[in-house]
Amino acid sequence: MTNPAPWRATVLTLFPEMFPGPLGVSLAGRALAAGLWQLEVRDIRASATDRHRSVDDTPAGGGPGMVLRADVLAAAIDAAGSGSERPRLLMSPRGRPLTQARVVELAKGPGPLIVCGRFEGVDQRVIDGRGLEEISIGDYVLSGGEIAALALIDACVRLLPGVMGKEASGTEESFSDGLLEHPQYTRPQLFEGVPIPEILTSGDHAKVAGWRRAQSEALTAARRPDLWAQVPTPVPNRAGRQKKPKSTTDG
């Protein structure tokens, strides 16, 4: 029986020298060296057909900047031979927000092909014609999609089997259950006059779990009311009644 192929990220970029970058160190770097995942970086300019290796042109209809050409990018995607089973992603500020749920889906698959946009954007015809899923990592604009691609790949790689030291590390953190992560503490017991919360050193695992859940709920309600609104099940308060902490937008 042959082992399944490792998870693979294929990146199409105008700046291949930006990779592996931070993916070559720490957890991701060690996992890459160990063969737990693979990184393929392809230069979009290799698919240009003129002697100047042109990849962009002026926007149809006028306007500032340049647009990545459909013919060049389509040729680069086709040359990568990603196949229909691999997601084709375009890092774009107008894309759907990247969520932990989507990261989990991507980590469970064979690995995506990721297009890093530049200039004013990408010709819409290649987005439609090659079925690119536009993904955003936040409501802001970067110089290109490379940094966004690094973030997406890192988020996926850390969930791959054997990458993190403890399997539980990936399940007890922000967004794993729709909530922000609870506060963390470690030695020294007393720091600048502030002790570790007593319940965390009590040895009562049930009370610790309850405290952490309550802290996660309170943080989520205060900082991310958008997430808190999607949490379906409230937790009992001390009197045993069901009560959901108010968010900062509640009346």
Backbone as CSV, one residue per row, in Angstrom:
resi,resn,N_x,N_y,N_z,CA_x,CA_y,CA_z,C_x,C_y,C_z
1,MET,0.851,-1.194,0.000,0.000,0.000,0.000,0.884,1.239,0.000
2,THR,0.645,2.137,-0.959,1.473,3.342,-1.058,0.941,4.436,-0.136
3,ASN,1.860,5.230,0.396,1.458,6.343,1.234,0.841,7.446,0.380
4,PRO,-0.175,8.151,0.901,-0.774,9.237,0.129,0.228,10.365,-0.074
5,ALA,0.050,11.094,-1.181,0.949,12.213,-1.466,0.801,13.266,-0.382
6,PRO,1.897,13.922,0.016,1.796,14.960,1.038,1.018,16.169,0.535
7,TRP,0.458,16.906,1.464,-0.261,18.137,1.155,0.673,19.077,0.407
8,ARG,0.181,19.696,-0.669,1.049,20.515,-1.510,0.404,21.850,-1.823
9,ALA,1.149,22.914,-1.644,0.713,24.250,-2.033,1.506,24.658,-3.270
10,THR,0.781,25.028,-4.331,1.396,25.552,-5.539,1.091,27.037,-5.599
11,VAL,2.127,27.857,-5.684,1.961,29.313,-5.663,2.404,29.893,-6.995
12,LEU,1.519,30.678,-7.618,1.849,31.411,-8.827,2.071,32.871,-8.453
13,THR,3.246,33.386,-8.746,3.616,34.722,-8.291,4.586,35.375,-9.263
14,LEU,4.643,36.699,-9.218,5.649,37.441,-9.969,6.935,37.592,-9.169
15,PHE,6.893,37.184,-7.915,8.045,37.327,-7.033,8.328,36.016,-6.306
16,PRO,8.794,35.000,-7.021,9.047,33.689,-6.404,10.088,33.737,-5.295
17,GLU,10.947,34.769,-5.287,11.970,34.875,-4.246,11.371,35.154,-2.872
18,MET,10.085,35.490,-2.801,9.440,35.734,-1.514,9.111,34.441,-0.774
19,PHE,9.300,33.301,-1.438,8.981,32.005,-0.840,10.243,31.152,-0.725
20,PRO,10.355,30.302,0.310,9.350,30.044,1.338,9.235,31.137,2.392
21,GLY,10.210,32.041,2.497,10.105,33.107,3.485,9.871,32.539,4.872
22,PRO,8.891,33.071,5.603,8.630,32.564,6.951,8.159,31.117,6.996
23,LEU,7.721,30.581,5.849,7.311,29.175,5.817,8.503,28.228,5.897
24,GLY,9.710,28.772,5.800,10.903,27.944,5.873,11.481,27.818,7.263
25,VAL,10.816,28.398,8.266,11.304,28.330,9.642,10.195,27.830,10.564
26,SER,10.538,27.587,11.811,9.597,27.182,12.856,8.832,25.920,12.452
27,LEU,7.567,25.815,12.865,6.785,24.602,12.620,6.698,24.277,11.135
28,ALA,6.320,25.270,10.339,6.144,25.029,8.907,7.457,24.620,8.251
29,GLY,8.560,25.278,8.639,9.849,24.966,8.055,10.323,23.566,8.396
30,ARG,10.147,23.179,9.650,10.553,21.823,10.045,9.705,20.775,9.344
31,ALA,8.412,21.064,9.218,7.524,20.125,8.534,7.850,20.038,7.049
32,LEU,8.232,21.160,6.446,8.625,21.160,5.037,9.884,20.324,4.832
33,ALA,10.864,20.502,5.718,12.110,19.733,5.624,11.869,18.246,5.851
34,ALA,10.877,17.932,6.671,10.570,16.534,6.972,9.689,15.882,5.914
35,GLY,9.245,16.652,4.945,8.420,16.094,3.882,6.958,15.931,4.246
36,LEU,6.508,16.611,5.312,5.102,16.517,5.702,4.206,17.346,4.791
37,TRP,4.797,18.268,4.067,4.068,19.030,3.060,5.060,19.511,2.013
38,GLN,4.548,19.969,0.884,5.400,20.407,-0.211,5.000,21.804,-0.662
39,LEU,5.998,22.562,-1.113,5.761,23.913,-1.636,6.328,23.993,-3.044
40,GLU,5.471,24.330,-3.993,5.874,24.529,-5.382,5.623,25.987,-5.740
41,VAL,6.659,26.703,-6.131,6.539,28.122,-6.475,6.848,28.295,-7.953
42,ARG,5.921,28.921,-8.674,6.059,29.085,-10.114,5.991,30.568,-10.485
43,ASP,6.898,30.993,-11.338,6.971,32.385,-11.774,5.980,32.616,-12.913
44,ILE,5.025,33.519,-12.712,4.030,33.817,-13.744,4.702,34.327,-15.019
45,ARG,5.803,35.046,-14.867,6.487,35.609,-16.042,7.007,34.519,-16.988
46,ALA,7.162,33.319,-16.495,7.628,32.231,-17.355,6.615,31.911,-18.451
47,SER,5.373,32.355,-18.274,4.331,32.098,-19.273,4.119,33.263,-20.219
48,ALA,4.888,34.339,-20.051,4.810,35.462,-20.988,5.385,35.040,-22.340
49,THR,4.880,35.653,-23.409,5.270,35.206,-24.748,6.135,36.201,-25.513
50,ASP,6.262,37.437,-25.029,7.070,38.410,-25.754,8.458,38.513,-25.139
51,ARG,9.361,39.178,-25.820,10.747,39.234,-25.365,10.916,40.067,-24.101
52,HIS,9.935,40.911,-23.817,10.001,41.718,-22.598,9.361,41.006,-21.394
53,ARG,8.822,39.830,-21.636,8.142,39.034,-20.597,7.032,39.854,-19.946
54,SER,6.220,40.477,-20.765,5.137,41.331,-20.271,4.024,40.494,-19.658
55,VAL,3.522,40.938,-18.537,2.454,40.203,-17.847,1.225,41.065,-17.598
56,ASP,1.311,42.366,-17.872,0.217,43.268,-17.548,-0.046,44.234,-18.688
57,ASP,-1.186,44.929,-18.603,-1.526,45.945,-19.588,-2.484,46.931,-18.926
58,THR,-2.779,48.033,-19.645,-3.627,49.083,-19.078,-5.071,48.597,-18.942
59,PRO,-5.812,49.126,-17.959,-7.198,48.698,-17.754,-8.096,49.088,-18.920
60,ALA,-8.921,48.164,-19.372,-9.924,48.492,-20.378,-10.895,49.507,-19.786
61,GLY,-11.197,50.566,-20.542,-12.065,51.607,-20.025,-11.326,52.725,-19.334
62,GLY,-10.003,52.584,-19.221,-9.203,53.631,-18.610,-9.063,53.486,-17.119
63,GLY,-8.260,54.316,-16.522,-8.034,54.269,-15.083,-6.563,54.065,-14.779
64,PRO,-6.202,54.249,-13.504,-4.789,54.144,-13.126,-4.320,52.699,-13.028
65,GLY,-3.009,52.532,-13.010,-2.425,51.219,-12.768,-2.488,50.299,-13.962
66,MET,-2.170,49.030,-13.676,-2.127,47.999,-14.701,-2.910,46.782,-14.213
67,VAL,-3.272,45.924,-15.174,-4.053,44.725,-14.863,-3.296,43.501,-15.361
68,LEU,-3.263,42.451,-14.554,-2.599,41.206,-14.933,-3.369,40.558,-16.087
69,ARG,-2.667,40.252,-17.161,-3.305,39.767,-18.380,-3.888,38.366,-18.215
70,ALA,-5.064,38.175,-18.845,-5.747,36.885,-18.761,-4.973,35.785,-19.467
71,ASP,-4.408,36.089,-20.657,-3.750,35.034,-21.425,-2.499,34.527,-20.720
72,VAL,-1.729,35.449,-20.130,-0.499,35.036,-19.451,-0.826,34.233,-18.191
73,LEU,-1.748,34.738,-17.391,-2.065,34.038,-16.147,-2.742,32.698,-16.411
74,ALA,-3.624,32.652,-17.408,-4.271,31.375,-17.746,-3.240,30.344,-18.164
75,ALA,-2.241,30.773,-18.946,-1.184,29.857,-19.370,-0.379,29.360,-18.175
76,ALA,-0.138,30.246,-17.199,0.599,29.850,-16.000,-0.189,28.834,-15.177
77,ILE,-1.493,29.051,-15.074,-2.345,28.109,-14.332,-2.371,26.758,-15.043
78,ASP,-2.539,26.792,-16.352,-2.586,25.544,-17.122,-1.263,24.786,-17.027
79,ALA,-0.150,25.521,-17.050,1.161,24.879,-16.971,1.386,24.219,-15.622
80,ALA,0.729,24.754,-14.587,0.876,24.176,-13.247,0.178,22.835,-13.144
81,GLY,-0.792,22.596,-14.036,-1.464,21.301,-14.059,-2.088,20.929,-12.736
82,SER,-2.835,21.860,-12.138,-3.364,21.628,-10.790,-4.422,20.543,-10.735
83,GLY,-5.141,20.330,-11.832,-6.192,19.320,-11.820,-7.450,19.838,-11.156
84,SER,-8.562,19.215,-11.446,-9.849,19.691,-10.938,-10.048,19.393,-9.456
85,GLU,-9.248,18.473,-8.890,-9.452,18.102,-7.485,-8.820,19.109,-6.524
86,ARG,-7.986,19.984,-7.016,-7.313,20.960,-6.145,-7.999,22.314,-6.229
87,PRO,-8.274,22.946,-5.099,-8.874,24.286,-5.134,-7.940,25.275,-5.813
88,ARG,-8.526,26.186,-6.581,-7.751,27.249,-7.222,-8.149,28.566,-6.560
89,LEU,-7.216,29.154,-5.861,-7.503,30.333,-5.059,-6.813,31.561,-5.633
90,LEU,-7.477,32.707,-5.511,-6.881,33.996,-5.857,-6.943,34.874,-4.613
91,MET,-5.780,35.267,-4.106,-5.756,36.141,-2.943,-6.149,37.546,-3.391
92,SER,-7.261,38.035,-2.854,-7.839,39.280,-3.346,-8.589,39.985,-2.225
93,PRO,-8.459,41.322,-2.086,-9.193,42.037,-1.033,-10.696,42.015,-1.234
94,ARG,-11.164,41.660,-2.403,-12.610,41.606,-2.622,-13.166,40.188,-2.437
95,GLY,-12.300,39.257,-2.039,-12.735,37.882,-1.867,-13.504,37.652,-0.586
96,ARG,-14.014,36.431,-0.436,-14.678,36.062,0.819,-13.632,35.981,1.928
97,PRO,-13.978,36.427,3.128,-13.011,36.385,4.233,-12.566,34.954,4.531
98,LEU,-11.270,34.783,4.740,-10.743,33.479,5.121,-11.138,33.185,6.560
99,THR,-11.735,32.031,6.786,-12.161,31.618,8.122,-11.425,30.354,8.532
100,GLN,-11.454,30.073,9.826,-10.824,28.849,10.301,-11.504,27.626,9.718
101,ALA,-12.810,27.714,9.513,-13.528,26.582,8.912,-13.020,26.299,7.502
102,ARG,-12.779,27.351,6.723,-12.258,27.155,5.366,-10.825,26.640,5.414
103,VAL,-10.035,27.102,6.373,-8.669,26.603,6.544,-8.684,25.098,6.820
104,VAL,-9.581,24.665,7.686,-9.689,23.240,8.013,-10.021,22.438,6.758
105,GLU,-10.955,22.943,5.951,-11.304,22.253,4.697,-10.094,22.132,3.776
106,LEU,-9.367,23.235,3.638,-8.199,23.225,2.753,-7.115,22.290,3.261
107,ALA,-6.933,22.246,4.584,-5.907,21.384,5.174,-6.244,19.906,4.997
108,LYS,-7.521,19.582,4.897,-7.937,18.193,4.736,-7.833,17.720,3.287
109,GLY,-7.689,18.650,2.360,-7.622,18.303,0.952,-6.194,18.063,0.477
110,PRO,-6.005,17.997,-0.842,-4.668,17.739,-1.400,-3.753,18.956,-1.373
111,GLY,-4.327,20.132,-1.110,-3.546,21.371,-1.135,-3.951,22.230,-2.317
112,PRO,-3.952,23.558,-2.153,-4.460,24.436,-3.198,-3.399,24.937,-4.168
113,LEU,-3.871,25.423,-5.307,-3.076,26.276,-6.180,-3.476,27.706,-5.828
114,ILE,-2.497,28.558,-5.547,-2.774,29.914,-5.077,-2.172,30.921,-6.049
115,VAL,-3.021,31.792,-6.567,-2.572,32.859,-7.454,-2.395,34.130,-6.629
116,CYS,-1.222,34.730,-6.731,-0.938,35.984,-6.025,-1.115,37.141,-7.006
117,GLY,-2.160,37.918,-6.814,-2.419,39.045,-7.686,-1.439,40.185,-7.452
118,ARG,-1.354,41.077,-8.424,-0.521,42.285,-8.329,-1.211,43.389,-9.127
119,PHE,-0.649,44.563,-9.085,-1.150,45.710,-9.829,-2.574,46.058,-9.372
120,GLU,-3.432,46.464,-10.330,-4.803,46.839,-9.984,-5.731,45.633,-9.892
121,GLY,-5.234,44.470,-10.236,-6.065,43.284,-10.171,-5.785,42.327,-11.314
122,VAL,-6.705,41.402,-11.504,-6.566,40.329,-12.489,-7.739,40.415,-13.458
123,ASP,-7.471,40.207,-14.734,-8.535,40.187,-15.744,-9.631,39.210,-15.324
124,GLN,-10.870,39.686,-15.289,-11.989,38.890,-14.804,-12.183,37.611,-15.614
125,ARG,-11.784,37.640,-16.860,-12.014,36.462,-17.714,-11.221,35.242,-17.271
126,VAL,-10.033,35.461,-16.705,-9.273,34.304,-16.221,-9.820,33.847,-14.874
127,ILE,-10.356,34.767,-14.073,-11.003,34.373,-12.814,-12.175,33.446,-13.100
128,ASP,-13.002,33.850,-14.078,-14.168,33.039,-14.433,-13.768,31.774,-15.189
129,GLY,-12.863,31.931,-16.148,-12.516,30.812,-17.015,-11.735,29.708,-16.327
130,ARG,-10.983,30.048,-15.287,-10.192,29.042,-14.581,-10.764,28.744,-13.185
131,GLY,-11.934,29.261,-12.914,-12.628,28.924,-11.664,-11.862,29.308,-10.416
132,LEU,-11.331,30.525,-10.379,-10.567,30.970,-9.214,-11.506,31.414,-8.092
133,GLU,-11.279,30.889,-6.922,-12.031,31.287,-5.720,-11.278,32.442,-5.052
134,GLU,-11.907,33.599,-4.998,-11.257,34.769,-4.426,-11.365,34.734,-2.896
135,ILE,-10.227,34.888,-2.233,-10.161,34.830,-0.775,-9.427,36.054,-0.251
136,SER,-9.956,36.641,0.807,-9.355,37.808,1.452,-8.935,37.461,2.870
137,ILE,-7.826,38.028,3.324,-7.410,37.821,4.720,-7.735,39.034,5.586
138,GLY,-8.458,40.014,5.022,-8.841,41.165,5.836,-9.261,42.338,4.986
139,ASP,-9.900,43.290,5.625,-10.416,44.452,4.916,-9.345,45.533,4.803
140,TYR,-8.313,45.229,4.053,-7.245,46.171,3.773,-6.562,45.714,2.494
141,VAL,-5.735,46.583,1.915,-5.109,46.285,0.633,-3.602,46.147,0.808
142,LEU,-3.047,45.052,0.312,-1.614,44.812,0.312,-1.051,45.105,-1.076
143,SER,0.261,45.144,-1.172,0.893,45.383,-2.470,0.691,44.219,-3.430
144,GLY,0.462,43.056,-2.897,0.249,41.870,-3.717,-0.260,40.735,-2.867
145,GLY,-0.537,39.617,-3.502,-1.133,38.500,-2.784,-0.158,37.594,-2.063
146,GLU,1.137,37.868,-2.155,2.126,36.960,-1.585,2.017,36.839,-0.068
147,ILE,1.910,37.970,0.625,1.815,37.924,2.084,0.541,37.203,2.512
148,ALA,-0.538,37.444,1.788,-1.794,36.749,2.078,-1.652,35.247,1.852
149,ALA,-0.939,34.870,0.787,-0.723,33.448,0.504,0.105,32.788,1.596
150,LEU,1.125,33.489,2.080,1.940,32.966,3.177,1.078,32.707,4.409
151,ALA,0.184,33.645,4.706,-0.685,33.490,5.871,-1.616,32.294,5.711
152,LEU,-2.204,32.158,4.533,-3.124,31.042,4.295,-2.398,29.703,4.400
153,ILE,-1.243,29.605,3.780,-0.492,28.342,3.814,-0.088,27.996,5.239
154,ASP,0.402,28.979,5.985,0.791,28.724,7.371,-0.385,28.220,8.192
155,ALA,-1.555,28.832,8.009,-2.742,28.420,8.749,-3.111,26.971,8.451
156,CYS,-2.919,26.553,7.190,-3.227,25.174,6.801,-2.181,24.188,7.305
157,VAL,-0.905,24.529,7.108,0.178,23.597,7.423,0.177,23.201,8.886
158,ARG,-0.100,24.138,9.773,-0.057,23.828,11.202,-1.113,22.806,11.607
159,LEU,-2.130,22.591,10.745,-3.172,21.610,11.039,-2.883,20.235,10.450
160,LEU,-1.832,20.121,9.649,-1.534,18.836,9.035,-1.031,17.837,10.081
161,PRO,-1.343,16.568,9.922,-0.908,15.552,10.887,0.608,15.558,11.077
162,GLY,1.038,15.567,12.330,2.450,15.493,12.652,3.161,16.822,12.720
163,VAL,2.484,17.936,12.368,3.159,19.234,12.350,3.249,19.831,13.752
164,MET,2.129,19.862,14.460,2.140,20.392,15.826,2.482,19.291,16.818
165,GLY,3.099,19.672,17.912,3.550,18.701,18.898,2.432,17.906,19.519
166,LYS,1.330,18.578,19.839,0.196,17.911,20.466,-1.020,18.086,19.570
167,GLU,-1.731,16.987,19.311,-2.900,17.062,18.443,-3.940,18.026,18.999
168,ALA,-4.007,18.161,20.348,-4.997,19.048,20.947,-4.690,20.507,20.694
169,SER,-3.457,20.815,20.299,-3.076,22.205,20.105,-3.937,22.881,19.054
170,GLY,-4.401,22.135,18.085,-5.193,22.724,17.024,-6.668,22.825,17.328
171,THR,-7.107,22.261,18.446,-8.527,22.262,18.762,-8.887,23.176,19.911
172,GLU,-7.900,23.642,20.655,-8.173,24.503,21.801,-7.565,25.879,21.563
173,GLU,-8.070,26.578,20.545,-7.557,27.888,20.214,-8.655,28.710,19.566
174,SER,-8.347,29.974,19.265,-9.349,30.855,18.701,-9.995,30.257,17.454
175,PHE,-11.324,30.403,17.366,-12.148,30.013,16.216,-12.394,28.525,16.095
176,SER,-11.723,27.684,16.901,-11.923,26.240,16.762,-13.358,25.853,17.083
177,ASP,-14.008,26.594,17.992,-15.415,26.331,18.298,-16.261,27.578,18.118
178,GLY,-15.801,28.493,17.291,-16.538,29.716,17.037,-16.261,30.831,18.016
179,LEU,-15.359,30.598,18.973,-15.044,31.591,19.998,-13.576,31.992,19.937
180,LEU,-13.283,33.158,20.497,-11.890,33.550,20.672,-11.276,32.742,21.806
181,GLU,-9.969,32.569,21.762,-9.299,31.759,22.782,-9.271,32.479,24.124
182,HIS,-9.355,31.697,25.186,-9.272,32.214,26.549,-7.868,32.725,26.851
183,PRO,-7.684,33.554,27.885,-6.344,34.014,28.267,-5.464,32.841,28.710
184,GLN,-4.167,32.973,28.457,-3.196,31.950,28.832,-2.235,32.488,29.894
185,TYR,-1.753,31.604,30.769,-0.814,31.972,31.824,0.235,30.881,31.972
186,THR,1.404,31.225,32.476,2.435,30.256,32.831,3.331,30.868,33.900
187,ARG,4.349,30.146,34.351,5.248,30.675,35.370,5.960,31.936,34.896
188,PRO,6.258,32.843,35.817,6.200,32.719,37.278,4.773,32.876,37.831
189,GLN,4.564,32.320,39.002,3.272,32.376,39.645,2.830,33.821,39.905
190,LEU,3.795,34.673,40.246,3.507,36.078,40.524,4.357,36.949,39.600
191,PHE,3.700,37.805,38.806,4.413,38.696,37.889,3.943,40.121,38.096
192,GLU,4.865,40.991,38.528,4.567,42.396,38.793,3.345,42.554,39.684
193,GLY,3.285,41.691,40.676,2.213,41.756,41.655,0.919,41.094,41.239
194,VAL,0.867,40.536,40.034,-0.357,39.904,39.530,-0.166,38.394,39.508
195,PRO,-0.991,37.637,40.246,-0.842,36.181,40.274,-1.583,35.507,39.125
196,ILE,-1.227,34.270,38.865,-2.028,33.441,37.966,-3.387,33.216,38.633
197,PRO,-4.494,33.303,37.888,-5.796,33.032,38.497,-5.794,31.712,39.268
198,GLU,-6.273,31.771,40.493,-6.175,30.628,41.401,-6.820,29.369,40.842
199,ILE,-7.896,29.525,40.097,-8.610,28.355,39.591,-7.740,27.522,38.652
200,LEU,-6.780,28.171,37.969,-5.926,27.455,37.023,-4.883,26.584,37.706
201,THR,-4.639,26.822,38.957,-3.684,26.005,39.711,-4.384,25.131,40.744
202,SER,-5.716,25.034,40.632,-6.497,24.276,41.616,-6.417,22.774,41.402
203,GLY,-6.090,22.356,40.187,-6.083,20.927,39.882,-7.452,20.378,39.544
204,ASP,-8.490,21.205,39.585,-9.856,20.782,39.267,-10.083,21.023,37.776
205,HIS,-9.965,19.975,36.981,-10.020,20.126,35.531,-11.376,20.605,35.045
206,ALA,-12.445,20.189,35.709,-13.782,20.627,35.300,-13.950,22.125,35.521
207,LYS,-13.455,22.609,36.668,-13.554,24.045,36.940,-12.676,24.848,35.991
208,VAL,-11.500,24.323,35.679,-10.615,25.001,34.731,-11.296,25.110,33.364
209,ALA,-11.904,24.009,32.905,-12.585,24.017,31.610,-13.731,25.017,31.603
210,GLY,-14.487,25.057,32.698,-15.591,26.005,32.792,-15.112,27.449,32.781
211,TRP,-14.019,27.717,33.507,-13.455,29.072,33.555,-12.987,29.490,32.165
212,ARG,-12.303,28.594,31.480,-11.802,28.921,30.149,-12.939,29.182,29.168
213,ARG,-13.977,28.371,29.251,-15.124,28.586,28.362,-15.774,29.938,28.643
214,ALA,-15.946,30.259,29.911,-16.557,31.534,30.269,-15.710,32.712,29.804
215,GLN,-14.398,32.593,29.944,-13.509,33.651,29.489,-13.577,33.806,27.967
216,SER,-13.620,32.691,27.250,-13.721,32.745,25.796,-15.014,33.417,25.362
217,GLU,-16.101,33.083,26.029,-17.383,33.683,25.680,-17.391,35.181,25.956
218,ALA,-16.846,35.572,27.105,-16.828,36.987,27.448,-15.964,37.786,26.465
219,LEU,-14.802,37.248,26.103,-13.931,37.921,25.149,-14.593,38.038,23.776
220,THR,-15.232,36.968,23.342,-15.877,36.976,22.033,-17.026,37.979,22.004
221,ALA,-17.822,38.007,23.069,-18.941,38.945,23.134,-18.453,40.386,23.103
222,ALA,-17.327,40.660,23.775,-16.825,42.030,23.857,-16.091,42.466,22.603
223,ARG,-15.291,41.561,22.037,-14.408,41.952,20.936,-14.935,41.611,19.554
224,ARG,-15.714,40.531,19.447,-16.204,40.084,18.138,-17.692,39.768,18.204
225,PRO,-18.529,40.808,18.345,-19.980,40.551,18.401,-20.502,39.840,17.165
226,ASP,-19.804,39.985,16.031,-20.228,39.272,14.832,-20.110,37.767,15.009
227,LEU,-19.033,37.314,15.671,-18.880,35.892,15.962,-19.841,35.452,17.053
228,TRP,-19.971,36.295,18.077,-20.814,35.943,19.224,-22.259,35.740,18.816
229,ALA,-22.707,36.502,17.828,-24.084,36.379,17.368,-24.355,35.009,16.745
230,GLN,-23.293,34.309,16.325,-23.458,33.005,15.691,-23.327,31.833,16.661
231,VAL,-22.970,32.119,17.933,-22.835,31.055,18.922,-24.229,30.647,19.382
232,PRO,-24.638,29.404,19.132,-26.034,29.024,19.388,-26.371,28.673,20.824
233,THR,-25.404,28.181,21.581,-25.736,27.613,22.885,-25.142,28.421,24.023
234,PRO,-25.965,29.030,24.873,-25.433,29.727,26.042,-24.977,28.730,27.089
235,VAL,-24.224,29.195,28.079,-23.746,28.332,29.156,-24.423,28.727,30.449
236,PRO,-24.541,27.802,31.422,-25.177,28.141,32.691,-24.360,29.163,33.460
237,ASN,-25.065,30.086,34.126,-24.348,30.990,35.026,-24.233,30.324,36.389
238,ARG,-23.722,31.009,37.373,-23.466,30.392,38.676,-24.740,29.916,39.355
239,ALA,-25.831,30.556,39.045,-27.099,30.147,39.663,-27.751,29.005,38.910
240,GLY,-27.116,28.560,37.837,-27.636,27.433,37.086,-28.559,27.829,35.959
241,ARG,-28.825,29.140,35.786,-29.699,29.591,34.717,-28.892,29.773,33.436
242,GLN,-29.578,29.634,32.311,-28.918,29.843,31.031,-28.798,31.345,30.790
243,LYS,-27.590,31.801,30.598,-27.367,33.229,30.390,-26.207,33.416,29.428
244,LYS,-26.418,34.266,28.452,-25.393,34.542,27.454,-24.827,35.932,27.715
245,PRO,-23.489,36.060,27.868,-22.915,37.370,28.109,-23.298,38.351,27.016
246,LYS,-23.516,39.611,27.414,-23.868,40.631,26.441,-22.637,41.032,25.630
247,SER,-22.875,41.308,24.341,-21.816,41.894,23.540,-21.859,43.401,23.720
248,THR,-20.855,44.070,23.206,-20.807,45.521,23.348,-21.868,46.208,22.518
249,THR,-22.533,45.476,21.597,-23.572,46.096,20.773,-24.966,45.772,21.288
250,ASP,-25.068,44.947,22.355,-26.387,44.635,22.909,-26.960,45.847,23.611
251,GLY,-28.274,45.922,23.643,-28.933,47.024,24.341,-29.065,46.755,25.832
